[in-house]
Amino acid sequence: MRLQNKVAVITGAASGFGAGTARLFATEGAAVVVADISDEAGESVADSINSSGGKAVYVHADVTSRDDTRNMIDAAEKLGGRLDILINNAGYSHPNKEFATVTDHEFDRVYDVNVKAVFIAIQEALPVFRRNGGGCIINTSSTAALRPRPGLAVYCSSKGAVSNLTKALAVELAPDKIRVNAICPVIGETGMLETFMGVPDTPENRKKFEATIPLGRFSTPNDIAQTLLFLSSDDAEFLTGVALEVDGGRCV
Ligand SMILES: NC(=O)c1ccc[n+]([C@@H]2O[C@H](COP(=O)([O-])OP(=O)(O)OC[C@H]3O[C@@H](n4cnc5c(N)ncnc54)[C@H](O)[C@@H]3O)[C@@H](O)[C@H]2O)c1
C-alpha cells in the first residue's frame, strides 16, 4: 500500500475526480477526510470507504469559508492524528458562454472557489505540515490553464492562477519540506462535463471534443486518482512545482 499511515484531506470529494481519488487513496491505506458542500453524496463516499474496510470521515466544508476550512483540517488530525496530503480539488465554472455575458457574481464565484479557496486551505494546513516536518499539497488546475477553450475565459484564467500559485509556493515552501504540485486534467467525465462543453451531453457533441484529444477520449476519475496517488506517494518525493498534464496529449 502506497499511502499506509498517511492522512489526506480531499476537497470536492463528493463526486467526480475527488470521489475517485478518495476511494483509491483509502484502498492504498490513507485515512481520508472527504470534504464537500454536497452532504448526501459526500456522506455516501465516506460510508462506502468505511464499509469496505477503509477509514474516512465526511466533513461539510465550503472551501470559500475560512472557518469551514479550519474545521476540515482539524478533522484530519481527529481522524488520523496528523495531516500528510492536501488535495485542493473543489472547483467551479459558470457554463460555457461568451465572455461579454459573464456577470460580476459569476467571476467572483469562479475566483473564490478555484483560487481564493486554495490560498485559504494552504494557509490553514501550513502550521500542521510544519509541525509534522513536511507535507504534500496538490492543486487541481486544468489544461484550461495551458490550452484555453473559448467560452471559458474566466475559468481558464483562474486555473492559470492555480498553476502559478503552485509553482511559486513550491519554491517558498521547499525549505519546510512541503511539496506543492498541480495536475492539469483534460475535459473529463464528471459533473462538470456539460458546463465545459456548453452543449448537451450527447454522443455527437462528445465526439467533437474527443476529436481534440490525441488519445481520443475524455479523462476519467481513475486517470486523475492514479496520477494524484503517484504525486502524493513517496515515489514522488523529489517532485515539486510540477503542473502535470493528465490529458491524453491535448496540450502537445
Ligand atoms: N471535469 C473536467 O472536465 C475537468 C477538467 C479539468 C479540471 N477539472 C477540475 O477538477 C476539479 C474537480 O471537478 P470534477 O470535474 O470532478 O467536477 P464535479 O462537479 O464532479 O466535482 C466537483 C466537486 O466540488 C464540489 N464543490 C463545488 N464548490 C465547492 C465549495 N465551495 N466547497 C466545497 N466543495 C465544492 C462540488 O460539490 C463537487 O462535489 C475541479 O477543480 C475542476 O475545475 C475538471
The ligand as a Tripos MOL2 file, in Angstrom:
@<TRIPOS>MOLECULE
LIG
   44    48     1     0     0
SMALL
NO_CHARGES

@<TRIPOS>ATOM
      1 N1        -14.2610   17.6020  -15.4060 N.am      1 LIG1
      2 C1        -13.4280   18.2810  -16.1600 C.2       1 LIG1
      3 O1        -13.5780   18.3400  -17.3840 O.2       1 LIG1
      4 C2        -12.2450   18.9860  -15.5250 C.ar      1 LIG1
      5 C3        -11.1270   19.2500  -16.3050 C.ar      1 LIG1
      6 C4        -10.0540   19.9110  -15.6980 C.ar      1 LIG1
      7 C5        -10.1110   20.2640  -14.3730 C.ar      1 LIG1
      8 N2        -11.2270   19.9870  -13.6510 N.ar      1 LIG1
      9 C6        -11.2310   20.3700  -12.2480 C.3       1 LIG1
     10 O2        -11.3580   19.1850  -11.4860 O.3       1 LIG1
     11 C7        -11.8790   19.5230  -10.2090 C.3       1 LIG1
     12 C8        -12.9510   18.5330   -9.8250 C.3       1 LIG1
     13 O3        -14.0690   18.6960  -10.6560 O.3       1 LIG1
     14 P1        -14.9020   17.4820  -11.2690 P.3       1 LIG1
     15 O4        -14.6910   17.5200  -12.7220 O.co2     1 LIG1
     16 O5        -14.6310   16.2360  -10.5150 O.co2     1 LIG1
     17 O6        -16.3960   18.0340  -11.0480 O.3       1 LIG1
     18 P2        -17.5630   17.5690  -10.0660 P.3       1 LIG1
     19 O7        -18.6410   18.5730  -10.2790 O.co2     1 LIG1
     20 O8        -17.8860   16.1330  -10.2840 O.co2     1 LIG1
     21 O9        -16.9150   17.7380   -8.6310 O.3       1 LIG1
     22 C9        -16.6620   18.9980   -8.0590 C.3       1 LIG1
     23 C10       -16.9820   18.9030   -6.5790 C.3       1 LIG1
     24 O10       -16.6130   20.1510   -5.9720 O.3       1 LIG1
     25 C11       -17.6210   20.4550   -5.0310 C.3       1 LIG1
     26 N3        -17.6300   21.8950   -4.7400 N.ar      1 LIG1
     27 C12       -18.0030   22.9250   -5.5490 C.ar      1 LIG1
     28 N4        -17.9290   24.0880   -4.8920 N.ar      1 LIG1
     29 C13       -17.4820   23.7880   -3.6300 C.ar      1 LIG1
     30 C14       -17.2210   24.5710   -2.4840 C.ar      1 LIG1
     31 N5        -17.3940   25.8950   -2.4880 N.pl3     1 LIG1
     32 N6        -16.7690   23.9380   -1.3720 N.ar      1 LIG1
     33 C15       -16.5950   22.6040   -1.3570 C.ar      1 LIG1
     34 N7        -16.8530   21.8020   -2.4120 N.ar      1 LIG1
     35 C16       -17.2990   22.4030   -3.5350 C.ar      1 LIG1
     36 C17       -18.9250   20.0130   -5.6860 C.3       1 LIG1
     37 O11       -19.9740   19.8510   -4.7390 O.3       1 LIG1
     38 C18       -18.4980   18.6950   -6.3150 C.3       1 LIG1
     39 O12       -18.6730   17.5970   -5.4460 O.3       1 LIG1
     40 C19       -12.3100   20.9780  -10.2990 C.3       1 LIG1
     41 O13       -11.3210   21.8100   -9.7140 O.3       1 LIG1
     42 C20       -12.3740   21.2270  -11.7800 C.3       1 LIG1
     43 O14       -12.2100   22.5880  -12.1000 O.3       1 LIG1
     44 C21       -12.2930   19.3480  -14.1840 C.ar      1 LIG1
@<TRIPOS>BOND
     1     1     2 1
     2     2     3 2
     3     2     4 1
     4     4     5 ar
     5     4    44 ar
     6     5     6 ar
     7     6     7 ar
     8     7     8 ar
     9     8     9 1
    10     8    44 ar
    11     9    10 1
    12     9    42 1
    13    10    11 1
    14    11    12 1
    15    11    40 1
    16    12    13 1
    17    13    14 1
    18    14    15 2
    19    14    16 1
    20    14    17 1
    21    17    18 1
    22    18    19 2
    23    18    20 1
    24    18    21 1
    25    21    22 1
    26    22    23 1
    27    23    24 1
    28    23    38 1
    29    24    25 1
    30    25    26 1
    31    25    36 1
    32    26    27 ar
    33    26    35 ar
    34    27    28 ar
    35    28    29 ar
    36    29    30 ar
    37    29    35 ar
    38    30    31 1
    39    30    32 ar
    40    32    33 ar
    41    33    34 ar
    42    34    35 ar
    43    36    37 1
    44    36    38 1
    45    38    39 1
    46    40    41 1
    47    40    42 1
    48    42    43 1
@<TRIPOS>SUBSTRUCTURE
     1 LIG1         1 GROUP 0 **** ****
